[in-house]
């Protein structure tokens, strides 16, 4: 299914990724709190 | 911009904060060791989230153009950062998103150049809005 673009007012695309150092992080687990996502460019 | 320098202000909003990188786990873990990043750092090596959120690849001019050199120098000296060869794609740009309590996007900032980020004030204001939007009619 094609996902809607990530634009203001639309549902945020889900994220389910491993954490550096261990464990996983899922956006859906944080429903009920505001969330800020910071997408890095390269880390050097 | 060093968001962690404003940690108490961000945490006062009650927000969950996470960063994403497309680099290998060993570089992500080293980043955590070398910086004071206090929140989760997620590893997205296939860049699925980068694509889902519409983050862009910058042009050579957008990433390396001389108009950016003063900003790069300021960043290097302000952080006393180690300068080393990048491990990965230097053209992939980042961004910032704020999501409300119901899972809707309230701020979408896709960087147009490496130094293009929203200010701390803009982010804090969006987080305040995000915390309120789930509690009333919208």
N, CA and C atoms of all chains as a GROMACS GRO file, in nm:
protein
  546
    1UNK      N    1   0.086  -0.119   0.000
    1UNK     CA    2   0.000   0.000   0.000
    1UNK      C    3   0.089   0.124   0.000
    2UNK      N    4   0.059   0.218  -0.087
    2UNK     CA    5   0.141   0.339  -0.094
    2UNK      C    6   0.112   0.428   0.027
    3UNK      N    7   0.218   0.473   0.089
    3UNK     CA    8   0.203   0.557   0.208
    3UNK      C    9   0.177   0.702   0.169
    4UNK      N   10   0.098   0.771   0.250
    4UNK     CA   11   0.074   0.913   0.223
    4UNK      C   12   0.202   0.992   0.248
    5UNK      N   13   0.220   1.102   0.176
    5UNK     CA   14   0.339   1.184   0.202
    5UNK      C   15   0.340   1.236   0.346
    6UNK      N   16   0.461   1.252   0.397
    6UNK     CA   17   0.475   1.299   0.536
    6UNK      C   18   0.463   1.451   0.538
    7UNK      N   19   0.341   1.498   0.540
    7UNK     CA   20   0.318   1.643   0.540
    7UNK      C   21   0.240   1.683   0.665
    8UNK      N   22   0.247   1.812   0.695
    8UNK     CA   23   0.177   1.865   0.813
    8UNK      C   24   0.028   1.832   0.804
    9UNK      N   25  -0.024   1.781   0.916
    9UNK     CA   26  -0.165   1.745   0.923
    9UNK      C   27  -0.193   1.601   0.889
   10UNK      N   28  -0.096   1.534   0.830
   10UNK     CA   29  -0.116   1.392   0.794
   10UNK      C   30  -0.056   1.302   0.902
   11UNK      N   31  -0.102   1.176   0.906
   11UNK     CA   32  -0.042   1.082   1.002
   11UNK      C   33   0.107   1.061   0.971
   12UNK      N   34   0.186   1.054   1.075
   12UNK     CA   35   0.329   1.032   1.058
   12UNK      C   36   0.354   0.888   1.015
   13UNK      N   37   0.437   0.866   0.914
   13UNK     CA   38   0.472   0.728   0.877
   13UNK      C   39   0.533   0.654   0.997
   14UNK      N   40   0.499   0.528   1.010
   14UNK     CA   41   0.549   0.453   1.125
   14UNK      C   42   0.699   0.431   1.114
   15UNK      N   43   0.761   0.419   1.227
   15UNK     CA   44   0.905   0.392   1.235
   15UNK      C   45   0.924   0.277   1.334
   16UNK      N   46   1.002   0.180   1.296
   16UNK     CA   47   1.035   0.068   1.383
   16UNK      C   48   1.180   0.031   1.351
   17UNK      N   49   1.272   0.078   1.433
   17UNK     CA   50   1.415   0.067   1.401
   17UNK      C   51   1.496   0.024   1.524
   18UNK      N   52   1.612  -0.037   1.499
   18UNK     CA   53   1.702  -0.067   1.611
   18UNK      C   54   1.766   0.059   1.666
   19UNK      N   55   1.790   0.057   1.796
   19UNK     CA   56   1.861   0.167   1.862
   19UNK      C   57   2.010   0.136   1.868
   20UNK      N   58   2.092   0.238   1.846
   20UNK     CA   59   2.235   0.221   1.871
   20UNK      C   60   2.252   0.185   2.018
   21UNK      N   61   2.327   0.081   2.043
   21UNK     CA   62   2.347   0.037   2.180
   21UNK      C   63   2.252  -0.072   2.224
   22UNK      N   64   2.152  -0.102   2.140
   22UNK     CA   65   2.062  -0.214   2.169
   22UNK      C   66   1.918  -0.176   2.185
   23UNK      N   67   1.830  -0.271   2.154
   23UNK     CA   68   1.686  -0.250   2.168
   23UNK      C   69   1.625  -0.195   2.039
   24UNK      N   70   1.496  -0.179   2.041
   24UNK     CA   71   1.426  -0.122   1.926
   24UNK      C   72   1.346  -0.001   1.972
   25UNK      N   73   1.305   0.079   1.875
   25UNK     CA   74   1.225   0.199   1.902
   25UNK      C   75   1.115   0.205   1.799
   26UNK      N   76   0.992   0.213   1.848
   26UNK     CA   77   0.877   0.219   1.758
   26UNK      C   78   0.800   0.348   1.783
   27UNK      N   79   0.772   0.419   1.677
   27UNK     CA   80   0.696   0.543   1.691
   27UNK      C   81   0.560   0.517   1.755
   28UNK      N   82   0.496   0.408   1.715
   28UNK     CA   83   0.362   0.380   1.766
   28UNK      C   84   0.359   0.364   1.917
   29UNK      N   85   0.472   0.326   1.977
   29UNK     CA   86   0.475   0.308   2.123
   29UNK      C   87   0.465   0.441   2.197
   30UNK      N   88   0.479   0.551   2.126
   30UNK     CA   89   0.484   0.682   2.191
   30UNK      C   90   0.360   0.766   2.165
   31UNK      N   91   0.257   0.702   2.110
   31UNK     CA   92   0.129   0.772   2.090
   31UNK      C   93   0.081   0.824   2.227
   32UNK      N   94   0.032   0.946   2.228
   32UNK     CA   95  -0.010   1.006   2.354
   32UNK      C   96   0.091   1.108   2.405
   33UNK      N   97   0.210   1.108   2.346
   33UNK     CA   98   0.311   1.211   2.378
   33UNK      C   99   0.352   1.278   2.249
   34UNK      N  100   0.388   1.405   2.255
   34UNK     CA  101   0.451   1.464   2.136
   34UNK      C  102   0.586   1.399   2.111
   35UNK      N  103   0.623   1.393   1.984
   35UNK     CA  104   0.749   1.328   1.945
   35UNK      C  105   0.825   1.423   1.853
   36UNK      N  106   0.955   1.434   1.874
   36UNK     CA  107   1.040   1.506   1.779
   36UNK      C  108   1.140   1.407   1.720
   37UNK      N  109   1.145   1.403   1.587
   37UNK     CA  110   1.241   1.320   1.516
   37UNK      C  111   1.348   1.410   1.454
   38UNK      N  112   1.472   1.373   1.475
   38UNK     CA  113   1.586   1.449   1.421
   38UNK      C  114   1.659   1.357   1.325
   39UNK      N  115   1.646   1.382   1.195
   39UNK     CA  116   1.716   1.302   1.096
   39UNK      C  117   1.854   1.364   1.072
   40UNK      N  118   1.956   1.286   1.106
   40UNK     CA  119   2.092   1.335   1.084
   40UNK      C  120   2.131   1.317   0.938
   41UNK      N  121   2.227   1.401   0.895
   41UNK     CA  122   2.301   1.363   0.777
   41UNK      C  123   2.418   1.277   0.826
   42UNK      N  124   2.527   1.263   0.755
   42UNK     CA  125   2.631   1.174   0.806
   42UNK      C  126   2.682   1.226   0.940
   43UNK      N  127   2.739   1.137   1.018
   43UNK     CA  128   2.772   1.170   1.156
   43UNK      C  129   2.914   1.222   1.176
   44UNK      N  130   2.997   1.221   1.070
   44UNK     CA  131   3.137   1.261   1.090
   44UNK      C  132   3.146   1.407   1.132
   45UNK      N  133   2.360   2.322   1.518
   45UNK     CA  134   2.274   2.336   1.636
   45UNK      C  135   2.293   2.215   1.727
   46UNK      N  136   2.314   2.239   1.852
   46UNK     CA  137   2.331   2.131   1.948
   46UNK      C  138   2.205   2.125   2.034
   47UNK      N  139   2.115   2.038   1.996
   47UNK     CA  140   1.988   2.030   2.068
   47UNK      C  141   2.008   1.992   2.214
   48UNK      N  142   2.112   1.908   2.239
   48UNK     CA  143   2.130   1.861   2.376
   48UNK      C  144   2.166   1.974   2.472
   49UNK      N  145   2.213   2.087   2.417
   49UNK     CA  146   2.242   2.202   2.503
   49UNK      C  147   2.112   2.261   2.558
   50UNK      N  148   2.000   2.224   2.498
   50UNK     CA  149   1.869   2.274   2.543
   50UNK      C  150   1.786   2.158   2.599
   51UNK      N  151   1.856   2.059   2.650
   51UNK     CA  152   1.789   1.937   2.695
   51UNK      C  153   1.673   1.965   2.792
   52UNK      N  154   1.697   2.049   2.892
   52UNK     CA  155   1.592   2.070   2.993
   52UNK      C  156   1.469   2.135   2.932
   53UNK      N  157   1.491   2.226   2.836
   53UNK     CA  158   1.376   2.292   2.771
   53UNK      C  159   1.296   2.191   2.688
   54UNK      N  160   1.366   2.105   2.617
   54UNK     CA  161   1.294   2.005   2.537
   54UNK      C  162   1.222   1.905   2.627
   55UNK      N  163   1.288   1.862   2.732
   55UNK     CA  164   1.226   1.761   2.818
   55UNK      C  165   1.109   1.819   2.895
   56UNK      N  166   1.110   1.952   2.919
   56UNK     CA  167   0.997   2.015   2.988
   56UNK      C  168   0.868   2.009   2.906
   57UNK      N  169   0.880   1.988   2.776
   57UNK     CA  170   0.761   1.977   2.692
   57UNK      C  171   0.694   1.840   2.706
   58UNK      N  172   0.762   1.747   2.770
   58UNK     CA  173   0.706   1.613   2.782
   58UNK      C  174   0.722   1.529   2.658
   59UNK      N  175   0.804   1.576   2.565
   59UNK     CA  176   0.816   1.508   2.436
   59UNK      C  177   0.911   1.389   2.443
   60UNK      N  178   0.883   1.293   2.357
   60UNK     CA  179   0.978   1.186   2.328
   60UNK      C  180   1.064   1.236   2.212
   61UNK      N  181   1.193   1.223   2.224
   61UNK     CA  182   1.286   1.273   2.122
   61UNK      C  183   1.373   1.158   2.076
   62UNK      N  184   1.389   1.147   1.945
   62UNK     CA  185   1.478   1.044   1.890
   62UNK      C  186   1.546   1.100   1.767
   63UNK      N  187   1.670   1.058   1.747
   63UNK     CA  188   1.745   1.093   1.626
   63UNK      C  189   1.759   0.969   1.541
   64UNK      N  190   1.779   0.991   1.412
   64UNK     CA  191   1.801   0.881   1.319
   64UNK      C  192   1.930   0.905   1.242
   65UNK      N  193   1.998   0.795   1.214
   65UNK     CA  194   2.115   0.801   1.127
   65UNK      C  195   2.107   0.687   1.027
   66UNK      N  196   2.170   0.707   0.911
   66UNK     CA  197   2.175   0.599   0.812
   66UNK      C  198   2.310   0.529   0.815
   67UNK      N  199   2.395   0.569   0.908
   67UNK     CA  200   2.528   0.509   0.913
   67UNK      C  201   2.527   0.377   0.989
   68UNK      N  202   2.637   0.303   0.976
   68UNK     CA  203   2.647   0.170   1.037
   68UNK      C  204   2.643   0.181   1.190
   69UNK      N  205   2.595   0.074   1.256
   69UNK     CA  206   2.584   0.078   1.402
   69UNK      C  207   2.713   0.117   1.473
   70UNK      N  208   2.830   0.076   1.419
   70UNK     CA  209   2.954   0.109   1.491
   70UNK      C  210   2.979   0.260   1.493
   71UNK      N  211   2.938   0.328   1.386
   71UNK     CA  212   2.954   0.474   1.385
   71UNK      C  213   2.849   0.541   1.475
   72UNK      N  214   2.730   0.483   1.476
   72UNK     CA  215   2.626   0.537   1.563
   72UNK      C  216   2.666   0.522   1.710
   73UNK      N  217   2.722   0.408   1.744
   73UNK     CA  218   2.762   0.386   1.883
   73UNK      C  219   2.879   0.477   1.920
   74UNK      N  220   2.969   0.499   1.826
   74UNK     CA  221   3.079   0.590   1.852
   74UNK      C  222   3.028   0.733   1.872
   75UNK      N  223   2.928   0.770   1.792
   75UNK     CA  224   2.869   0.903   1.805
   75UNK      C  225   2.811   0.922   1.946
   76UNK      N  226   2.744   0.819   1.996
   76UNK     CA  227   2.688   0.829   2.132
   76UNK      C  228   2.798   0.844   2.236
   77UNK      N  229   2.910   0.775   2.212
   77UNK     CA  230   3.021   0.784   2.308
   77UNK      C  231   3.088   0.921   2.305
   78UNK      N  232   3.093   0.980   2.187
   78UNK     CA  233   3.172   1.103   2.172
   78UNK      C  234   3.091   1.231   2.191
   79UNK      N  235   2.960   1.218   2.190
   79UNK     CA  236   2.876   1.336   2.208
   79UNK      C  237   2.793   1.318   2.335
   80UNK      N  238   2.724   1.423   2.370
   80UNK     CA  239   2.638   1.414   2.488
   80UNK      C  240   2.494   1.391   2.445
   81UNK      N  241   2.474   1.324   2.332
   81UNK     CA  242   2.337   1.301   2.284
   81UNK      C  243   2.262   1.215   2.386
   82UNK      N  244   2.157   1.270   2.448
   82UNK     CA  245   2.095   1.199   2.559
   82UNK      C  246   1.973   1.115   2.523
   83UNK      N  247   1.934   1.116   2.396
   83UNK     CA  248   1.810   1.048   2.358
   83UNK      C  249   1.840   0.931   2.264
   84UNK      N  250   1.740   0.848   2.235
   84UNK     CA  251   1.767   0.734   2.146
   84UNK      C  252   1.822   0.777   2.011
   85UNK      N  253   1.916   0.698   1.959
   85UNK     CA  254   1.969   0.717   1.825
   85UNK      C  255   1.934   0.590   1.746
   86UNK      N  256   1.853   0.607   1.643
   86UNK     CA  257   1.800   0.493   1.567
   86UNK      C  258   1.881   0.474   1.441
   87UNK      N  259   1.904   0.349   1.407
   87UNK     CA  260   1.990   0.316   1.293
   87UNK      C  261   1.902   0.270   1.176
   88UNK      N  262   1.906   0.348   1.069
   88UNK     CA  263   1.820   0.324   0.951
   88UNK      C  264   1.909   0.310   0.828
   89UNK      N  265   1.982   0.200   0.824
   89UNK     CA  266   2.085   0.186   0.719
   89UNK      C  267   2.026   0.179   0.578
   90UNK      N  268   1.906   0.124   0.562
   90UNK     CA  269   1.849   0.121   0.427
   90UNK      C  270   1.770   0.248   0.394
   91UNK      N  271   1.767   0.340   0.492
   91UNK     CA  272   1.705   0.473   0.475
   91UNK      C  273   1.556   0.466   0.442
   92UNK      N  274   1.490   0.366   0.491
   92UNK     CA  275   1.346   0.359   0.466
   92UNK      C  276   1.273   0.478   0.529
   93UNK      N  277   1.308   0.510   0.653
   93UNK     CA  278   1.241   0.624   0.718
   93UNK      C  279   1.279   0.755   0.647
   94UNK      N  280   1.403   0.765   0.600
   94UNK     CA  281   1.444   0.884   0.526
   94UNK      C  282   1.356   0.901   0.402
   95UNK      N  283   1.327   0.789   0.336
   95UNK     CA  284   1.240   0.796   0.217
   95UNK      C  285   1.095   0.825   0.258
   96UNK      N  286   1.047   0.754   0.360
   96UNK     CA  287   0.908   0.772   0.403
   96UNK      C  288   0.879   0.918   0.442
   97UNK      N  289   0.980   0.983   0.500
   97UNK     CA  290   0.961   1.122   0.544
   97UNK      C  291   1.005   1.223   0.437
   98UNK      N  292   1.044   1.173   0.322
   98UNK     CA  293   1.070   1.261   0.208
   98UNK      C  294   1.197   1.342   0.216
   99UNK      N  295   1.297   1.293   0.288
   99UNK     CA  296   1.422   1.368   0.300
   99UNK      C  297   1.501   1.359   0.171
  100UNK      N  298   1.571   1.465   0.139
  100UNK     CA  299   1.625   1.478   0.004
  100UNK      C  300   1.777   1.463   0.001
  101UNK      N  301   1.826   1.439  -0.119
  101UNK     CA  302   1.969   1.443  -0.148
  101UNK      C  303   2.001   1.584  -0.196
  102UNK      N  304   2.102   1.644  -0.137
  102UNK     CA  305   2.143   1.777  -0.181
  102UNK      C  306   2.231   1.770  -0.305
  103UNK      N  307   2.233   1.877  -0.380
  103UNK     CA  308   2.324   1.885  -0.493
  103UNK      C  309   2.465   1.914  -0.441
  104UNK      N  310   2.564   1.901  -0.529
  104UNK     CA  311   2.701   1.934  -0.488
  104UNK      C  312   2.708   2.078  -0.439
  105UNK      N  313   2.640   2.168  -0.509
  105UNK     CA  314   2.640   2.309  -0.468
  105UNK      C  315   2.573   2.326  -0.331
  106UNK      N  316   2.462   2.256  -0.311
  106UNK     CA  317   2.388   2.272  -0.185
  106UNK      C  318   2.468   2.222  -0.065
  107UNK      N  319   2.556   2.124  -0.089
  107UNK     CA  320   2.629   2.062   0.022
  107UNK      C  321   2.769   2.121   0.039
  108UNK      N  322   2.832   2.157  -0.073
  108UNK     CA  323   2.974   2.196  -0.067
  108UNK      C  324   2.999   2.340  -0.111
  109UNK      N  325   2.896   2.411  -0.150
  109UNK     CA  326   2.915   2.544  -0.206
  109UNK      C  327   2.984   2.640  -0.110
  110UNK      N  328   3.061   2.736  -0.163
  110UNK     CA  329   3.137   2.826  -0.077
  110UNK      C  330   3.049   2.914   0.012
  111UNK      N  331   2.922   2.929  -0.024
  111UNK     CA  332   2.833   3.008   0.063
  111UNK      C  333   2.818   2.941   0.200
  112UNK      N  334   2.852   2.812   0.210
  112UNK     CA  335   2.838   2.741   0.337
  112UNK      C  336   2.966   2.740   0.419
  113UNK      N  337   3.078   2.776   0.359
  113UNK     CA  338   3.205   2.761   0.429
  113UNK      C  339   3.211   2.839   0.561
  114UNK      N  340   3.162   2.964   0.566
  114UNK     CA  341   3.167   3.032   0.697
  114UNK      C  342   3.088   2.958   0.805
  115UNK      N  343   2.974   2.904   0.764
  115UNK     CA  344   2.893   2.828   0.861
  115UNK      C  345   2.962   2.701   0.908
  116UNK      N  346   3.028   2.632   0.815
  116UNK     CA  347   3.102   2.511   0.852
  116UNK      C  348   3.215   2.544   0.950
  117UNK      N  349   3.287   2.653   0.919
  117UNK     CA  350   3.398   2.690   1.007
  117UNK      C  351   3.347   2.724   1.147
  118UNK      N  352   3.237   2.795   1.152
  118UNK     CA  353   3.179   2.833   1.281
  118UNK      C  354   3.141   2.707   1.360
  119UNK      N  355   3.082   2.611   1.288
  119UNK     CA  356   3.040   2.487   1.353
  119UNK      C  357   3.161   2.410   1.407
  120UNK      N  358   3.264   2.402   1.324
  120UNK     CA  359   3.383   2.327   1.365
  120UNK      C  360   3.445   2.390   1.489
  121UNK      N  361   3.458   2.523   1.489
  121UNK     CA  362   3.523   2.587   1.604
  121UNK      C  363   3.434   2.587   1.727
  122UNK      N  364   3.304   2.598   1.707
  122UNK     CA  365   3.214   2.602   1.823
  122UNK      C  366   3.209   2.467   1.893
  123UNK      N  367   3.225   2.360   1.817
  123UNK     CA  368   3.220   2.227   1.877
  123UNK      C  369   3.358   2.176   1.913
  124UNK      N  370   3.462   2.245   1.868
  124UNK     CA  371   3.596   2.188   1.875
  124UNK      C  372   3.591   2.047   1.814
  125UNK      N  373   3.516   2.036   1.704
  125UNK     CA  374   3.490   1.904   1.647
  125UNK      C  375   3.613   1.847   1.579
  126UNK      N  376   3.623   1.718   1.584
  126UNK     CA  377   3.725   1.650   1.506
  126UNK      C  378   3.680   1.651   1.361
  127UNK      N  379   3.768   1.685   1.272
  127UNK     CA  380   3.734   1.683   1.130
  127UNK      C  381   3.794   1.558   1.070
  128UNK      N  382   3.711   1.477   1.014
  128UNK     CA  383   3.759   1.355   0.952
  128UNK      C  384   3.676   1.326   0.828
  129UNK      N  385   3.725   1.235   0.749
  129UNK     CA  386   3.656   1.200   0.626
  129UNK      C  387   3.520   1.138   0.659
  130UNK      N  388   3.414   1.184   0.592
  130UNK     CA  389   3.282   1.125   0.618
  130UNK      C  390   3.282   0.976   0.586
  131UNK      N  391   3.203   0.900   0.663
  131UNK     CA  392   3.197   0.755   0.641
  131UNK      C  393   3.101   0.721   0.528
  132UNK      N  394   3.011   0.811   0.499
  132UNK     CA  395   2.900   0.770   0.413
  132UNK      C  396   2.856   0.888   0.328
  133UNK      N  397   2.744   0.874   0.265
  133UNK     CA  398   2.689   0.966   0.167
  133UNK      C  399   2.680   1.110   0.221
  134UNK      N  400   2.762   1.199   0.164
  134UNK     CA  401   2.760   1.336   0.215
  134UNK      C  402   2.645   1.417   0.157
  135UNK      N  403   2.578   1.362   0.057
  135UNK     CA  404   2.471   1.438  -0.008
  135UNK      C  405   2.333   1.414   0.054
  136UNK      N  406   2.323   1.310   0.137
  136UNK     CA  407   2.195   1.286   0.204
  136UNK      C  408   2.173   1.396   0.308
  137UNK      N  409   2.063   1.466   0.297
  137UNK     CA  410   2.032   1.571   0.393
  137UNK      C  411   1.937   1.520   0.501
  138UNK      N  412   1.931   1.595   0.609
  138UNK     CA  413   1.848   1.555   0.723
  138UNK      C  414   1.720   1.636   0.731
  139UNK      N  415   1.667   1.641   0.851
  139UNK     CA  416   1.544   1.717   0.872
  139UNK      C  417   1.493   1.698   1.013
  140UNK      N  418   1.386   1.770   1.044
  140UNK     CA  419   1.323   1.762   1.176
  140UNK      C  420   1.173   1.751   1.159
  141UNK      N  421   1.113   1.664   1.236
  141UNK     CA  422   0.967   1.647   1.234
  141UNK      C  423   0.916   1.648   1.377
  142UNK      N  424   0.802   1.713   1.396
  142UNK     CA  425   0.734   1.709   1.525
  142UNK      C  426   0.596   1.648   1.501
  143UNK      N  427   0.561   1.554   1.588
  143UNK     CA  428   0.440   1.474   1.574
  143UNK      C  429   0.356   1.491   1.700
  144UNK      N  430   0.226   1.508   1.682
  144UNK     CA  431   0.142   1.535   1.799
  144UNK      C  432   0.101   1.406   1.870
  145UNK      N  433   0.022   1.422   1.975
  145UNK     CA  434  -0.013   1.309   2.061
  145UNK      C  435  -0.101   1.207   1.990
  146UNK      N  436  -0.159   1.247   1.878
  146UNK     CA  437  -0.243   1.154   1.801
  146UNK      C  438  -0.171   1.100   1.678
  147UNK      N  439  -0.043   1.130   1.668
  147UNK     CA  440   0.035   1.075   1.558
  147UNK      C  441   0.031   1.156   1.430
  148UNK      N  442  -0.013   1.281   1.438
  148UNK     CA  443  -0.015   1.368   1.318
  148UNK      C  444   0.107   1.460   1.317
  149UNK      N  445   0.152   1.488   1.198
  149UNK     CA  446   0.269   1.576   1.183
  149UNK      C  447   0.226   1.722   1.203
  150UNK      N  448   0.298   1.792   1.291
  150UNK     CA  449   0.270   1.934   1.310
  150UNK      C  450   0.384   2.022   1.260
  151UNK      N  451   0.502   1.965   1.241
  151UNK     CA  452   0.613   2.040   1.182
  151UNK      C  453   0.692   1.943   1.094
  152UNK      N  454   0.716   1.985   0.970
  152UNK     CA  455   0.797   1.905   0.877
  152UNK      C  456   0.902   1.997   0.816
  153UNK      N  457   1.026   1.976   0.854
  153UNK     CA  458   1.135   2.059   0.801
  153UNK      C  459   1.235   1.966   0.734
  154UNK      N  460   1.243   1.977   0.602
  154UNK     CA  461   1.342   1.900   0.527
  154UNK      C  462   1.456   1.993   0.490
  155UNK      N  463   1.573   1.963   0.538
  155UNK     CA  464   1.687   2.052   0.514
  155UNK      C  465   1.713   2.066   0.365
  156UNK      N  466   1.741   2.190   0.322
  156UNK     CA  467   1.778   2.219   0.184
  156UNK      C  468   1.930   2.226   0.169
  157UNK      N  469   1.999   2.232   0.282
  157UNK     CA  470   2.145   2.231   0.283
  157UNK      C  471   2.186   2.175   0.419
  158UNK      N  472   2.313   2.141   0.437
  158UNK     CA  473   2.355   2.080   0.564
  158UNK      C  474   2.331   2.168   0.687
  159UNK      N  475   2.332   2.299   0.669
  159UNK     CA  476   2.318   2.388   0.785
  159UNK      C  477   2.174   2.437   0.803
  160UNK      N  478   2.084   2.388   0.720
  160UNK     CA  479   1.945   2.435   0.724
  160UNK      C  480   1.866   2.351   0.824
  161UNK      N  481   1.846   2.408   0.941
  161UNK     CA  482   1.769   2.342   1.048
  161UNK      C  483   1.676   2.444   1.111
  162UNK      N  484   1.563   2.401   1.163
  162UNK     CA  485   1.477   2.496   1.235
  162UNK      C  486   1.545   2.538   1.365
  163UNK      N  487   1.511   2.656   1.412
  163UNK     CA  488   1.570   2.705   1.537
  163UNK      C  489   1.512   2.628   1.656
  164UNK      N  490   1.582   2.636   1.766
  164UNK     CA  491   1.532   2.575   1.890
  164UNK      C  492   1.395   2.632   1.925
  165UNK      N  493   1.377   2.762   1.908
  165UNK     CA  494   1.249   2.824   1.942
  165UNK      C  495   1.135   2.768   1.857
  166UNK      N  496   1.162   2.749   1.729
  166UNK     CA  497   1.058   2.694   1.640
  166UNK      C  498   1.023   2.552   1.682
  167UNK      N  499   1.125   2.474   1.717
  167UNK     CA  500   1.100   2.335   1.759
  167UNK      C  501   1.022   2.331   1.890
  168UNK      N  502   1.061   2.416   1.986
  168UNK     CA  503   0.990   2.416   2.114
  168UNK      C  504   0.844   2.459   2.096
  169UNK      N  505   0.822   2.556   2.010
  169UNK     CA  506   0.685   2.602   1.986
  169UNK      C  507   0.602   2.490   1.922
  170UNK      N  508   0.663   2.418   1.828
  170UNK     CA  509   0.591   2.306   1.764
  170UNK      C  510   0.560   2.196   1.865
  171UNK      N  511   0.652   2.170   1.956
  171UNK     CA  512   0.629   2.067   2.057
  171UNK      C  513   0.517   2.108   2.153
  172UNK      N  514   0.513   2.237   2.187
  172UNK     CA  515   0.403   2.285   2.272
  172UNK      C  516   0.271   2.264   2.200
  173UNK      N  517   0.267   2.299   2.074
  173UNK     CA  518   0.145   2.280   1.993
  173UNK      C  519   0.110   2.132   1.984
  174UNK      N  520   0.212   2.049   1.966
  174UNK     CA  521   0.189   1.904   1.952
  174UNK      C  522   0.133   1.844   2.080
  175UNK      N  523   0.176   1.899   2.194
  175UNK     CA  524   0.127   1.847   2.321
  175UNK      C  525  -0.016   1.887   2.350
  176UNK      N  526  -0.058   1.998   2.290
  176UNK     CA  527  -0.194   2.048   2.313
  176UNK      C  528  -0.294   1.990   2.214
  177UNK      N  529  -0.246   1.953   2.094
  177UNK     CA  530  -0.340   1.924   1.986
  177UNK      C  531  -0.420   1.798   2.009
  178UNK      N  532  -0.369   1.708   2.091
  178UNK     CA  533  -0.445   1.586   2.115
  178UNK      C  534  -0.550   1.600   2.222
  179UNK      N  535  -0.553   1.717   2.287
  179UNK     CA  536  -0.643   1.732   2.400
  179UNK      C  537  -0.769   1.809   2.366
  180UNK      N  538  -0.779   1.855   2.243
  180UNK     CA  539  -0.897   1.933   2.208
  180UNK      C  540  -0.937   1.912   2.064
  181UNK      N  541  -1.036   1.985   2.022
  181UNK     CA  542  -1.081   1.976   1.884
  181UNK      C  543  -0.976   2.035   1.793
  182UNK      N  544  -0.963   1.979   1.676
  182UNK     CA  545  -0.868   2.034   1.580
  182UNK      C  546  -0.927   2.029   1.441
   0.00000   0.00000   0.00000
